[in-house]
């Protein structure tokens, strides 16, 4: 499974209903599970981003699909970063 870090900001709609954010997180976990994505952690943060999510997905296409589906609900906009473990980056570096 590939690893991803998602940096998210609430939209105007999302912040107006911020009291539902934990309910939305639970629904996101369930939706992700149905798509074969495992949500490892969700953190609510201070600063430029409101939420940071760490997840694993079978591939980039599935990660993109889950984030497009979540974004289409209108509560957040996000940036998804592909993350590499130490062993994965070692494999990449062996090709450099």
Secondary structure, DSSP 4 states (H G I P E B T S, - for coil): -EEEEEEEEE-HHHHHTGGGHHHHHHHHHHHHHHTT-EEEEEEE-SSS-SEEEEEEESSHHHHHHHHHHHHTTSSEEEEEEEE--HHHHHHHHTT-
